[in-house]
Amino acid sequence: MDLTKDFIKSKRPCADGFRWFLRHHQDGSNYQPLLDALVAHERVNDALWLLEKFGPTDEILHVDQMETDAIVFAGTLDVHGSINADSIVRAGRSIRAGGGIRAGTLVEAGENIRAGGPIWCDGAVKAGEDIRAGWGITARGRIVCGGLLRAAWDLFCEGDLQASEYMNIGGDMLVNGAIHCEKGMKIGGHLTGLGDVKSANGIETGADLRCHGHLHADWGIRSGGCIVAAGAISAGESLQAGGEIRAGQGYGIYAGLGVRRDAWEASAQVMARCKPDNLMSGWWAADACTAGPSGGLR
């Protein structure tokens, strides 16, 4: 793609960036070489702007390892080993690494992010489609996933977490912001959210589920440990905990919000070590507290 000065100007660049372009590429430039030149001249934000304006390409960059200050690539990064960047790893399409991916401020792909090892970033991790890590995921910013979010080990996120498909985490998950999953969540260990936790389908955890805001699932919630929230606890179907179920002071616990009341005994069971206080709706299954509810993750 040949980018002329008139073409660039039509996209309304900032004055400083356009002056740089005129000084260094008066006669125009091809797309990826211009992105590379901007990054080399420490104008990464301009490279990100250019990628946003002109979009992805079908080009694939194959390398064995990647050690760099930053990279902005319009196509797909395909790295046999690991990716290590001091600041940004940004691809217009996908980022694929046989090893881990590590970046200082941003890991972002227009499509998928896939790593055979861990994904670690001091800033945000974003993908238009799936994010998959063969080990764990750590983000000091937020995580935004347009598809399936999967990590074989633990996940830690200091910002909000949003996933548009299913979420499957093999170990523990700790999120310092809100959690919003547009399908189901399955966490192998503990789930701790310091904001609201919401799933459009169900939530299943192998150990304690602790929420410092409101906890809600349109289907059921099942925990191998406790289910504890600082706000309300609500589920469209059943609630099951291996330990206690406890809402915040002054808040209620609601099961069966998505089923008819005459179906509560089958599809809105509440099971826990002891009957929870402030149980506002649902069928307390005192004689079946060890059985699985019908309204689980599915």
C-alpha positions, 0 to 999 in steps of 0.5 A: 500500500503506497501512502502519499502525503495527500492520502495521509493528510486526508486522514487528518493527522496531528500537525507534528506527525504530519510534519515528521512525515513530510520531512522523512517521506516527502515522496510517500511510503509503503504501509509497513515500512512507514510503521517500522520507521515511526517505531524506530523514531520513537513515534509509537503513538503515531504508528498506532494511529496509522494502524487504526486509520488504515487497518490490518493487512494479510502479511505474516512476519515469521521469526524465531524469537523477538526482542524489541523496544516495540513493534507495530505490525499491520498483519500477523506476528508468528514467532516460534519462540518468545516475544519480549518488548520493552513497551508495545506489541501490537498486530493488526491481525494475530499475535502467535508465540510458541513461548511466552509474550511479555510487554511493558505497556500493551499487548494488542491484536485485532484478532487472536493472541495465542501463547504457548507460555505465559502472557505478561504485560505491565499495561493492558491486554486486548484482542478482537477475538480469542486470548489463549495462554499455555501458562498464566496471564498477568495484566497490570491494566485491563483485559479485553477479549472479543472471543474465548479467554483461556489460561491453563494456569492463574489469571491476574488483572489489575483493571477490569476484565471483559470477555465476549465468549467463554472464560476458562481459567485452570487455576486461580483468578484475581481481578481488581476491577469488574468482571463481565463475561458474555457467556459462561465462566469456569475457574479451576481454583479461587475466583476473587473479584474486587468489583462486580462479577457478572456472567450472561450464562453460568459461573463455576469455581473449584474453590471459593468465589468472593466478590467485593461488589454484586454477583450475578449469573443469568444461569446458575452459580456453583462453587466448590467452596464458599460464595461470598459477596459484599453486595447482592447474589443473584442467579437465573437458576440454581446456587450451590456452594460447598461452604457458605453462601453469604451476601453483603449486609442489607443485601439479599440472595436470589435464585431462580430469577429466570425460571417459573416459581413452580419450577424452583424445586428442580431448577432454582435449588439453593445448596450450601453448608447451612441455609443462608441469611436473607434468602429472598428466592429459590428452593432451599434443598436442605436434604440435597446439599451435596447434589449438583444443581440443574442450573450450573455452567452448561 
